[in-house]
Amino acid sequence: KQWYQRRVAITAGGFLRRKTDFYGGAQKNLAQTLVLNSFKKHMDEFVKDKKSKEESDHYEKPIEKVEPGTLEEITTEGAKAATPLKSTAPPKKQPVEELSKPIDETALEEGEESEKGKLQPNNENGATYANYSFTQTLEELEIKVPLKVDFKVKSRDLKVDIKDKSLSVGLKGQEPIVNGELFNKILTDEAMWHLDENSVVLTLEKFNKVEWWGTVIKGDPEISTKKVQPENSKLGDLDGETRSMVEKMMYDQRQKAAGKPTSDDQKKADTMGKFMEQHPEMDFSNCKWG
């Protein structure tokens, strides 16, 4: 838990440094005061929410009847060898997500033949498989790995191995649920994971922040990246140069899908149009454009 808290603090601080002018735009003492005040505010709210939840969930467990003669003394040595009791309370049942389906090939545009057999992206530009699901923006991915067991899983029960080009997630002593080479490279220093209702949720930051991933693990069915919705991405988080590049890519993608010229095609046409105006004496009727 200490490691997780450390990673959250480092990631939050790194985000402020890389994506904002928080450190440079404010005086040092003011920045520290703002952070501490924010910490105190949210810590107080957390304590209040936790207390309220504990009170609402409070109940008295029935005392089990113990028959005479069934008690036995456990020595220190016996306690060490005893098997720890697991909670009998079943974990909260997770909703079953519908698996991603192939795209409608009858709706493919000209030049999209390569998309045949690929999956239709979900509302957050990802997909749902039998063993995991993912969503994405241009900058990062969120992966959810359900743990299909009948007991409450704790962090110490898991084995999560995150590398820049590979990923492995599963329960200790069992075959990994997700395991293989990543679709592309990630930044391991920014990687995070946590447990949420018997599911492992991972947040991975892409190394290349101007491309869509077809899937998470190479070899898994890919989504059609031509069918993603770029508007779902947080363009405001990108720096000026990267944002301009991404917006151009998004515009060209929409133009191609509509059968219209891209920004580069328009630029060439404008340049040629100006040249023709400047040279009316020349005959361009037999010229082939493209």
C-alpha positions as CSV (number, residue, x, y, z in Angstrom):
1,K,0.0,0.0,0.0
2,Q,2.9,2.3,0.7
3,W,4.3,1.6,-2.8
4,Y,0.9,2.5,-4.3
5,Q,0.6,5.7,-2.4
6,R,4.2,6.6,-3.5
7,R,3.3,5.9,-7.1
8,V,0.2,8.0,-7.0
9,A,2.1,11.0,-5.5
10,I,4.9,10.7,-8.0
11,T,2.5,10.4,-10.9
12,A,0.4,13.4,-9.8
13,G,3.6,15.5,-9.3
14,G,4.9,14.4,-12.6
15,F,1.7,15.3,-14.4
16,L,1.8,18.9,-12.9
17,R,5.4,19.2,-14.0
18,R,5.0,17.9,-17.5
19,K,1.5,19.1,-18.4
20,T,1.1,22.4,-16.5
21,D,2.9,25.5,-15.4
22,F,2.1,24.8,-11.7
23,Y,5.6,24.9,-10.4
24,G,6.9,27.7,-12.6
25,G,3.7,29.8,-12.6
26,A,3.4,30.1,-8.8
27,Q,5.7,31.1,-6.0
28,K,7.4,28.1,-4.3
29,N,5.7,28.7,-0.9
30,L,2.3,29.2,-2.6
31,A,2.6,26.0,-4.6
32,Q,3.5,24.1,-1.4
33,T,0.6,25.7,0.5
34,L,-1.9,24.8,-2.3
35,V,-0.8,21.2,-2.3
36,L,-0.9,20.8,1.5
37,N,-4.3,22.5,1.6
38,S,-5.7,20.2,-1.1
39,F,-4.3,17.2,0.7
40,K,-5.9,18.2,4.0
41,K,-9.3,18.9,2.3
42,H,-9.5,15.6,0.5
43,M,-8.1,13.6,3.5
44,D,-10.9,15.1,5.7
45,E,-13.5,14.2,3.1
46,F,-12.1,10.7,2.9
47,V,-12.2,10.2,6.6
48,K,-15.8,11.5,6.7
49,D,-16.9,9.3,3.8
50,K,-15.3,6.2,5.4
51,K,-16.9,6.9,8.7
52,S,-20.3,7.3,7.1
53,K,-19.9,4.1,5.1
54,E,-18.9,2.1,8.2
55,E,-21.9,3.4,10.0
56,S,-24.3,2.5,7.2
57,D,-22.8,-1.0,6.7
58,H,-22.6,-1.7,10.5
59,Y,-24.4,-4.7,11.7
60,E,-24.0,-7.3,14.4
61,K,-22.9,-10.8,13.3
62,P,-24.8,-13.7,14.9
63,I,-22.7,-15.6,17.4
64,E,-22.1,-19.1,16.2
65,K,-23.2,-21.8,18.6
66,V,-20.2,-23.8,19.9
67,E,-20.8,-27.4,21.2
68,P,-19.1,-28.4,24.4
69,G,-15.9,-30.3,23.9
70,T,-15.1,-28.8,20.5
71,L,-12.6,-26.2,21.7
72,E,-8.9,-26.9,21.8
73,E,-5.9,-25.0,22.9
74,I,-3.6,-23.7,20.1
75,T,0.1,-23.4,21.0
76,T,2.5,-20.9,19.5
77,E,3.9,-23.6,17.3
78,G,0.5,-24.7,16.3
79,A,-0.5,-21.2,15.4
80,K,2.4,-20.9,13.0
81,A,1.4,-24.1,11.2
82,A,-2.3,-23.3,11.2
83,T,-3.9,-22.3,7.9
84,P,-5.3,-18.7,7.9
85,L,-9.0,-18.5,7.7
86,K,-10.5,-16.9,4.5
87,S,-13.5,-14.7,4.6
88,T,-16.6,-16.7,3.8
89,A,-18.3,-13.6,2.5
90,P,-18.6,-13.9,-1.3
91,P,-17.1,-11.1,-3.4
92,K,-19.4,-8.7,-5.1
93,K,-20.6,-10.2,-8.4
94,Q,-19.2,-8.3,-11.4
95,P,-21.4,-7.3,-14.3
96,V,-20.7,-9.4,-17.4
97,E,-19.6,-7.1,-20.3
98,E,-20.6,-7.9,-23.8
99,L,-17.7,-9.0,-26.0
100,S,-16.6,-6.8,-28.9
101,K,-18.0,-7.7,-32.3
102,P,-16.5,-7.4,-35.8
103,I,-17.2,-4.3,-37.7
104,D,-19.9,-4.2,-40.3
105,E,-18.0,-4.9,-43.5
106,T,-20.9,-3.7,-45.7
107,A,-20.3,-0.2,-44.3
108,L,-16.6,-0.1,-45.2
109,E,-15.5,2.9,-47.3
110,E,-13.3,2.6,-50.4
111,G,-9.7,2.0,-49.3
112,E,-10.7,0.3,-46.0
113,E,-10.4,-3.3,-47.3
114,S,-7.6,-3.8,-44.7
115,E,-10.2,-3.4,-41.9
116,K,-12.1,-6.5,-42.7
117,G,-12.2,-8.9,-39.8
118,K,-11.3,-6.3,-37.2
119,L,-13.4,-5.4,-34.2
120,Q,-15.7,-2.4,-33.8
121,P,-14.2,-0.1,-31.1
122,N,-16.3,0.5,-28.0
123,N,-17.4,3.9,-26.8
124,E,-13.9,4.6,-25.4
125,N,-11.9,3.4,-28.4
126,G,-11.0,0.0,-27.0
127,A,-12.4,-3.5,-26.9
128,T,-13.8,-6.2,-24.6
129,Y,-12.3,-9.7,-24.7
130,A,-13.0,-12.9,-22.7
131,N,-10.2,-12.3,-20.3
132,Y,-9.8,-8.4,-20.2
133,S,-11.1,-5.2,-21.6
134,F,-9.4,-1.9,-22.5
135,T,-10.1,1.7,-23.3
136,Q,-7.7,4.3,-24.6
137,T,-6.9,7.9,-25.4
138,L,-4.0,9.0,-27.6
139,E,-1.8,9.2,-24.5
140,E,-2.8,6.3,-22.3
141,L,-4.6,3.0,-21.9
142,E,-6.8,1.7,-19.1
143,I,-7.0,-2.1,-18.9
144,K,-9.4,-4.1,-16.7
145,V,-8.6,-7.7,-15.9
146,P,-11.5,-9.5,-14.0
147,L,-10.4,-12.2,-11.5
148,K,-13.0,-14.9,-11.8
149,V,-12.7,-16.4,-8.4
150,D,-15.1,-17.0,-5.5
151,F,-13.1,-15.2,-2.8
152,K,-12.0,-11.6,-2.1
153,V,-8.7,-11.1,-3.7
154,K,-6.0,-8.9,-2.1
155,S,-3.0,-7.3,-3.6
156,R,-0.6,-9.9,-2.1
157,D,-2.5,-12.6,-4.0
158,L,-1.5,-11.1,-7.4
159,K,1.5,-11.2,-9.7
160,V,1.6,-8.2,-11.9
161,D,4.7,-7.7,-14.2
162,I,4.8,-4.5,-16.2
163,K,7.6,-3.9,-18.7
164,D,8.0,-1.4,-21.5
165,K,7.1,-4.0,-24.1
166,S,5.3,-6.8,-22.2
167,L,2.6,-7.4,-19.6
168,S,1.7,-10.2,-17.3
169,V,-1.3,-10.2,-14.9
170,G,-2.6,-13.1,-12.8
171,L,-2.9,-14.8,-9.4
172,K,0.1,-16.2,-7.8
173,G,0.6,-19.9,-8.4
174,Q,-1.7,-19.9,-11.5
175,E,-1.3,-19.3,-15.2
176,P,-1.4,-15.5,-16.0
177,I,-4.8,-14.2,-17.2
178,V,-3.1,-11.7,-19.5
179,N,0.4,-12.4,-20.7
180,G,2.4,-11.4,-23.8
181,E,4.1,-8.7,-25.9
182,L,2.5,-5.3,-25.8
183,F,1.1,-3.8,-29.0
184,N,3.6,-1.0,-28.6
185,K,6.0,0.5,-26.1
186,I,4.9,2.1,-22.8
187,L,6.5,4.3,-20.1
188,T,7.0,2.0,-17.2
189,D,7.7,4.8,-14.7
190,E,4.2,6.1,-15.2
191,A,2.5,2.7,-15.0
192,M,0.0,2.1,-12.2
193,W,-2.4,-0.6,-11.1
194,H,-4.9,-1.2,-8.3
195,L,-7.7,-3.6,-7.3
196,D,-11.3,-2.7,-7.9
197,E,-14.0,-5.2,-6.9
198,N,-11.9,-8.3,-7.8
199,S,-10.6,-6.8,-11.0
200,V,-7.1,-5.5,-11.7
201,V,-7.2,-2.1,-13.2
202,L,-4.0,-0.9,-14.9
203,T,-3.2,2.6,-16.3
204,L,-0.4,2.6,-18.9
205,E,1.1,5.7,-20.6
206,K,2.0,5.2,-24.2
207,F,5.5,6.0,-25.4
208,N,4.1,7.3,-28.8
209,K,1.3,9.6,-28.0
210,V,0.1,10.2,-31.5
211,E,-1.2,6.8,-32.4
212,W,-4.1,4.4,-31.6
213,W,-3.5,0.9,-30.4
214,G,-5.3,-1.9,-32.2
215,T,-5.2,-4.0,-29.1
216,V,-3.1,-4.4,-25.9
217,I,-1.4,-7.8,-26.4
218,K,0.0,-8.7,-29.8
219,G,-1.9,-11.5,-31.4
220,D,-5.3,-10.6,-29.8
221,P,-8.0,-9.5,-32.3
222,E,-7.5,-5.8,-33.2
223,I,-10.0,-3.0,-33.4
224,S,-10.4,-0.9,-36.5
225,T,-8.4,2.2,-35.6
226,K,-10.1,3.9,-38.5
227,K,-13.4,3.7,-36.6
228,V,-12.2,5.3,-33.3
229,Q,-13.6,8.6,-32.1
230,P,-10.7,11.0,-31.7
231,E,-12.9,13.5,-29.8
232,N,-12.8,11.2,-26.8
233,S,-9.1,12.0,-26.3
234,K,-8.0,14.9,-24.0
235,L,-6.4,17.1,-26.6
236,G,-6.1,19.9,-24.0
237,D,-3.4,17.8,-22.2
238,L,-1.1,17.8,-25.2
239,D,1.6,20.4,-25.9
240,G,1.1,22.8,-28.8
241,E,3.2,21.0,-31.4
242,T,1.8,17.6,-30.6
243,R,-1.8,18.9,-30.5
244,S,-1.5,20.5,-33.9
245,M,-0.1,17.2,-35.3
246,V,-3.0,15.2,-33.7
247,E,-5.6,17.6,-34.9
248,K,-4.3,17.4,-38.5
249,M,-4.3,13.6,-38.2
250,M,-7.9,13.7,-37.0
251,Y,-9.0,16.0,-39.8
252,D,-7.3,13.9,-42.5
253,Q,-8.9,10.8,-41.0
254,R,-12.4,12.3,-41.2
255,Q,-11.7,13.6,-44.8
256,K,-10.6,10.2,-46.0
257,A,-13.7,8.6,-44.4
258,A,-15.9,11.0,-46.3
259,G,-14.0,10.6,-49.6
260,K,-12.7,14.2,-49.5
261,P,-9.2,15.5,-50.0
262,T,-6.8,15.6,-47.0
263,S,-5.0,18.7,-45.8
264,D,-2.0,17.8,-47.8
265,D,-4.1,17.2,-50.9
266,Q,-5.7,20.6,-50.4
267,K,-2.4,22.3,-49.9
268,K,-1.1,20.8,-53.2
269,A,-4.3,21.9,-55.0
270,D,-4.0,25.5,-53.7
271,T,-0.3,25.7,-54.7
272,M,-1.1,24.4,-58.2
273,G,-4.1,26.8,-58.5
274,K,-1.9,29.8,-57.7
275,F,0.7,28.6,-60.2
276,M,-1.9,28.3,-62.9
277,E,-3.2,31.8,-62.2
278,Q,0.3,33.2,-62.5
279,H,0.9,31.5,-65.8
280,P,-2.3,31.9,-68.0
281,E,-0.2,31.4,-71.1
282,M,0.4,27.7,-70.2
283,D,-2.0,24.9,-71.2
284,F,-2.7,22.5,-68.2
285,S,-5.6,20.6,-69.9
286,N,-3.5,17.5,-70.4
287,C,-2.0,17.5,-66.9
288,K,-2.7,14.6,-64.6
289,W,-3.1,15.6,-61.0
290,G,-2.5,13.3,-58.0
